[in-house]
Amino acid sequence: MAEITQQFLETRHFVGIRRKVPTAELEPFFAEALPKVMDWLEAKKIAPASMPMAMWCAMDMETGIADCHAGCFVEGPVEGEGEITPGQTAAGDALLVTHTGPHATVGQSWMAVYKHAAELGRTPGAGWEIYIDDPRDTPESELRTQIHLPVQ
């Protein structure tokens, strides 16, 4: 795994579709939500400021239900419409790492980042990940996912 680094991050604005989804159904959720968000941005003439991303609001480990946004960052605040909702990240320190490999194994890198936060005595906040590579153009073993975990 790549090195985990700590950086100060400014607030970033995003738009996405937020749902509570069983982890086993995340892939179909992203396959449905991300094109809707990108089409909405194009219709509104709003340029994406990142590749597709997921904001993890909460994870219920007992039920396996993830509360997440699927969308992308934008340059500034925007108003949502219907199921497309805006949000923003908190400014502050964050742990970052780039996971390389299938999306199905990104949880291993998340666990390493959470462990690192605990070792530093830091309290984690709501994290997000940016999907750097397009899985239609990149071999699964080479996909990069940039993980951001805010810490206090």
N, C-alpha and C positions, 0 to 999 in steps of 0.2 A: 504494500500500500504506500501511497505517496505520503510525504511529510505533512503533518497537521501544523498549520501556522495560525497565529492570532493577529487580527487586524482591527482597526477602528473603521466601522462602516457608517456612512451617512444614510439617512432615511431614503428609501426607494419606494416609488409608487408602482402598483401593478393592477391589472384587471384579470378576472378569471371567473370561473364557475365554481362555487363552493358547494360541496356535498359531504355527507357522512356516508362512507363507502366501506364495505368489508374489504380487507386487504386482498382477498382472492379476486376481487372485482375491480382493482385499481387500473389494470391495463385497459379493459374495455371503457372504463370511465374516462381515462385520458384520451383514448382513441375517439371518443364522442365529443368531449369538451374542448380539446385543444383546437380542432378545426373550426368549431363554432366561435371561439374567442378570436382566432385569427381572421375569420370572415367578418366578424363584427368590427374589428379594428380597421380592416380595409374599407368597409362601407362607411365608417366614420372618418376616414382619412387620417387615422392616428397611426404613426409609425411605431412598431415594437422597438423597445430599447434593450431587448435580450432575446435569446432563443427561448423556446417554451420552458416553463418552470412550474414547480409545485411548491405551495406554501403549506406547511404542515401545522395546522392550528392545534390539534390534539390527536392523541392515539390512545384508545382504550385497549390495553394489553389483554384484558380478560375476554373481551368480546371480539377483538380483532377488527374493530371499527376505526377507520381513519377519518378525521375531519380535516378536509384539505381543499385548497383552491388549486385548480389547474388553469394556467394562463400564461402571461408574460409581463415583464416590466415595461413601463411606459415612462416618458420623460417627466411628466408632472401629473398632478391630480386630474382625474377625469370622472365624469358621472357615469354610472352604470346604467343598464337598461335591461329590464326583465331579469333573466338569470345571470346576466353578466354583471358582476359586482366589483367595485374598486376596493383597494386596500393599500396598506403601506407597511413597510418593515420599520422596526424601531432602530434608531441610531445607537451606536455603542460598539463595544468590543464583541468580536465574533471569532469563533474557530472555523477555519476553512481547510478543506481537503478536496482533492480531485480524485474521484473514484474512476478507475478504468476497468471496463468489463461490462457484462450484461446488466441490464437494469434489475433483473431478478436478484442480483447479488449486492446491490447498493446498500442493503440493510447492514451488511458486515462493516462497511465503512462508517455508517451512522453509529453503530455500536462502539466503534473505536473512538469516534469523536466524543460521544457521551462519556466514555471511560476517561478520556483525556481531560474533559471538563471536570470530572470528579477528582482526578489526581491533582488538578490545579486548585481545587476547593472552590470552583465556580459553579453557579447555578444556571442551568440552561434555560433558554426561552424557546419561542416558536421558531423553528428552523425552516429553511427552504433549500431547494436544489434546482439548478439550472442544467438543462440537457444540452450540452455543448454541441454534440454531434447529432445529425439526422440519422436515425436507424435505417432509413431507406437507402442511404449512401455509404454507411460505415459498417464494417464487419462487427458483429455483436461483441467480440472480444476486445475491440478497440474503442467502444463507446465511452465517452467521458461525461461524467456527471459531477458538477461542482457543488459541493455541500457547504452550506453556511449555517452555523449554529451560534446564535447570539448567547452571550454569557454575561452574568453579573457578578 
